[in-house]
């Protein structure tokens, strides 16, 4: 399986398209979305 990565500001692979692609697998949500932080700053 090939993974696709994108972000809020990625114009090549829009976030909403990636979100729909991930939902198409019908996996259960284990953890709700949350920001990642490292040393007090947003990361990822």
Secondary structure, 3 states (H helix, E strand, C coil): CCCCCCCCCCCCCCHHHHHHHHHCCCCCCCCCCCCEEECCEEEC
